[in-house]
């Protein structure tokens, strides 16, 4: 069977899929993931997901409005980050809070959190996880349950589930065995390629829109710079963190103190920040990636 190499989906989400003409790709991806027909009708811009052509980063986010005002929040992370799940929670919380105007009703629309991590999170075999709170269960009478749902604008009518749903995708854990239609999208996330026998919704549109062979010379050059930048920042962060952590552990063993390990982690993060500054990455982005404050970064 034929296999077509395409632009990596992280690059597509960052630069290409924000165009309304390409919404069918995101719509197909979400439809297969959520198991229902989904239509993306807008990309919601905020300070956290604006596109900066010069940005060097190892993470990507995107917020899209789908059917009936529901929201899908995408978070893609390439390198281990101690605050990854904190950022996931923040993204969901922000998407919920931004729905409410001052003094307005708490008419919350559901938020879907789609998180893609290209590093080890401790999974043994699984590459696709989901999580949600579907209701409150009784402590003393466990058979009793109150759904986490509300009606729209009145106390009558059907209740709609409003609690966020979380999805975690680990492409590096995927063994290329197709167990369901969404696995075709996981294959794309892992391999940046689409097989000719794939039929998942949105896949054919992706094969056409993201075909590397159809890129102009300038488009290909921009894409290659993106891949180089991503590899560069990942390498800098891995090297700095690993070296600092190793030194701290050696100190800890030599002195018999746990503090050595803590110092090593700190030194590793500091080294990462210094190397990122050499790459002329903005202080705010360094602070977000390392957990340091902007002031601490500027002093390095």
C-alpha positions in Angstrom: 0.0 0.0 0.0 1.2 3.5 -0.7 2.1 6.0 2.0 2.2 9.7 1.6 4.5 11.9 3.7 2.8 15.0 5.0 3.6 18.0 7.0 3.7 17.1 10.7 0.4 17.7 12.4 1.9 19.9 15.1 3.2 22.3 12.3 -0.2 22.1 10.7 -2.0 23.0 13.9 0.3 25.9 14.5 0.2 27.5 11.1 -2.1 25.8 8.6 -5.3 24.6 10.2 -6.3 28.0 11.5 -7.7 28.8 8.0 -11.4 28.2 7.7 -10.8 26.4 4.4 -8.9 23.7 6.4 -11.4 23.2 9.3 -12.5 19.9 7.8 -9.2 18.4 9.0 -9.7 19.4 12.6 -13.3 18.5 12.4 -12.5 15.0 11.2 -9.8 14.6 13.9 -12.3 15.6 16.6 -15.1 13.5 15.2 -13.1 10.3 15.3 -11.7 11.1 18.8 -15.0 12.0 20.4 -17.1 9.4 18.5 -19.6 11.9 17.2 -20.0 14.3 14.3 -18.1 17.5 15.1 -17.8 20.7 13.1 -15.1 23.3 13.9 -16.5 26.8 13.0 -13.9 29.1 14.5 -10.4 29.3 16.0 -10.6 31.4 19.2 -7.5 33.5 19.6 -6.0 34.5 22.9 -2.6 35.6 24.2 -1.7 31.9 24.8 -2.3 30.7 21.3 -1.4 33.5 18.9 1.0 32.6 16.1 4.4 34.2 16.2 6.5 33.3 13.1 9.8 33.8 15.0 8.8 31.8 18.1 11.0 28.9 19.0 9.2 26.5 21.3 8.7 22.9 22.1 4.9 23.2 22.7 1.9 24.2 20.8 -1.7 25.1 21.8 -4.9 25.9 20.0 -8.5 26.6 21.0 -11.3 25.9 18.6 -15.1 26.5 18.8 -17.2 23.6 17.7 -20.9 22.7 17.6 -23.3 24.7 19.7 -20.5 26.8 21.2 -18.6 23.8 22.8 -14.8 24.3 22.9 -11.8 22.1 22.0 -8.5 23.0 23.6 -5.4 21.4 22.0 -2.0 21.2 23.8 1.0 19.5 22.2 4.2 19.0 24.2 7.5 17.6 22.8 9.7 17.6 25.8 9.2 16.6 29.4 7.6 19.5 31.4 7.1 19.3 35.1 4.0 21.6 34.8 2.4 19.8 31.8 -0.8 18.8 33.6 -0.9 22.2 35.4 -1.0 23.8 32.0 -3.7 21.3 30.8 -5.8 22.3 33.8 -5.2 26.0 33.2 -6.1 25.8 29.6 -9.4 24.1 30.4 -10.2 26.5 33.3 -9.4 29.5 31.1 -11.7 28.2 28.4 -14.5 27.8 31.0 -14.0 31.2 32.6 -13.8 33.1 29.3 -17.3 31.9 28.5 -18.8 34.1 31.3 -19.2 37.9 31.0 -19.2 40.1 34.0 -22.5 39.7 35.8 -23.6 37.1 33.2 -25.3 33.7 33.7 -23.2 30.6 34.2 -24.3 29.1 31.0 -21.2 26.9 30.6 -20.6 25.0 27.3 -18.6 21.8 27.4 -14.8 21.9 27.0 -12.8 19.1 25.4 -9.1 19.0 26.3 -7.0 17.2 23.7 -3.4 16.7 24.9 -0.7 15.2 22.8 2.6 14.4 24.5 5.7 13.1 22.7 7.6 11.9 25.7 7.4 9.3 28.5 4.6 9.9 30.9 4.8 6.5 32.5 2.5 4.5 30.3 3.3 0.8 29.9 1.2 -0.1 26.8 -1.6 2.4 26.3 -1.3 5.4 23.9 -4.8 6.9 24.2 -6.4 7.9 27.5 -9.6 9.7 28.5 -10.9 11.1 31.7 -14.0 12.9 33.0 -16.2 13.5 36.0 -19.6 12.3 34.8 -21.4 13.0 38.1 -21.4 13.0 41.9 -21.7 9.6 43.6 -23.1 9.0 47.1 -20.6 8.3 49.8 -22.9 6.3 52.0 -25.3 5.1 49.3 -23.1 4.5 46.3 -25.9 3.6 44.0 -27.1 7.3 44.1 -25.7 9.6 41.5 -26.3 13.3 40.5 -25.1 14.0 36.9 -22.7 16.9 36.4 -25.1 18.6 34.0 -27.4 21.6 33.7 -30.4 22.7 31.6 -30.1 25.6 29.1 -31.6 28.9 30.4 -34.4 27.3 32.4 -35.0 24.6 35.0 -36.9 22.5 32.5 -35.8 20.5 29.5 -33.1 17.9 29.0 -29.9 18.3 31.0 -26.6 18.7 29.2 -23.3 17.4 30.5 -21.0 20.4 31.1 -18.0 19.0 32.9 -14.8 19.0 30.8 -13.5 15.9 29.2 -9.8 15.2 28.9 -8.0 13.1 26.3 -4.3 12.3 26.4 -2.5 10.9 23.3 1.0 9.5 23.4 2.1 8.9 19.8 5.4 7.5 20.7 3.7 4.6 22.5 1.6 3.7 19.4 2.7 0.4 17.9 1.2 1.2 14.4 -1.5 -1.4 15.0 -4.9 0.0 14.0 -7.5 -0.9 16.6 -10.0 1.7 15.6 -10.6 4.6 13.1 -9.0 7.2 15.4 -5.8 5.1 15.3 -5.3 6.3 11.8 -4.9 9.8 13.2 -2.5 8.5 15.9 -0.5 7.0 13.1 -0.4 10.4 11.4 0.7 12.0 14.7 3.5 9.5 15.1 4.7 9.1 11.5 3.7 12.3 9.7 2.4 10.0 6.9 -1.0 8.8 5.6 -1.6 5.4 4.1 -3.7 5.0 1.0 -6.1 2.6 2.8 -7.0 5.1 5.6 -10.7 6.1 5.8 -11.0 8.1 9.0 -12.9 11.4 8.7 -10.7 14.3 7.7 -7.9 12.0 6.6 -8.4 12.5 2.9 -8.5 16.3 3.4 -5.3 16.1 5.4 -3.6 14.1 2.7 -4.4 16.8 0.2 -3.9 19.9 2.3 -0.7 18.8 4.1 1.1 17.1 1.2 4.8 18.1 1.4 5.2 17.5 -2.3 2.8 20.4 -3.0 4.7 22.9 -0.9 6.4 25.8 -2.7 10.1 26.3 -2.2 9.4 29.1 0.4 6.9 27.0 2.2 9.2 24.0 2.4 12.1 26.3 3.6 9.8 27.7 6.4 8.7 24.1 7.4 12.3 22.9 7.5 13.3 26.0 9.7 10.4 25.0 12.0 11.7 21.5 12.4 15.2 22.7 13.0 14.1 25.2 15.6 12.1 22.5 17.4 15.0 20.0 17.4 17.3 22.8 18.5 15.3 23.9 21.5 14.6 20.3 22.5 18.3 19.4 22.4 19.2 22.5 24.4 16.6 21.7 27.1 17.5 18.0 27.3 21.2 18.6 27.5 21.0 21.4 30.1 18.6 19.6 32.3 20.3 16.2 32.1 23.8 17.6 32.8 22.6 19.7 35.7 20.7 16.8 37.2 23.6 14.4 36.8 26.0 16.9 38.5 23.5 17.4 41.4 23.1 13.6 41.9 26.9 13.1 42.0 27.2 15.9 44.6 24.4 14.3 46.6 26.0 10.9 46.6 29.4 12.4 47.5 28.0 14.5 50.4 25.3 12.1 51.4 22.7 14.8 51.2 19.3 14.9 49.4 19.9 18.6 48.8 22.4 17.7 46.1 19.7 16.4 43.9 17.5 19.4 44.5 20.4 21.7 43.6 21.1 19.6 40.5 17.6 20.1 39.3 17.8 23.8 39.9 21.2 23.9 38.1 19.7 22.0 35.2 16.8 24.4 34.8 19.1 27.4 35.1 21.4 25.9 32.4 18.4 25.3 30.1 17.3 28.9 30.6 20.8 30.2 29.8 21.0 28.2 26.6 17.5 29.3 25.6 18.7 33.0 26.0 21.6 32.3 23.7 19.0 31.3 21.1 17.3 34.7 21.6 14.1 33.2 22.9 11.9 35.7 24.7 12.2 35.8 28.5 8.5 35.2 28.9 8.7 32.0 26.8 11.8 30.8 28.7 9.9 31.4 32.0 6.9 29.4 30.8 9.1 26.5 29.7 11.3 26.3 32.8 9.1 27.5 35.6 11.4 30.4 36.5 10.0 33.9 36.8 10.6 36.4 34.0 12.8 38.4 36.4 14.9 35.4 37.2 15.4 34.8 33.5 16.4 38.4 32.8 19.1 38.2 35.5 20.9 35.2 34.0 
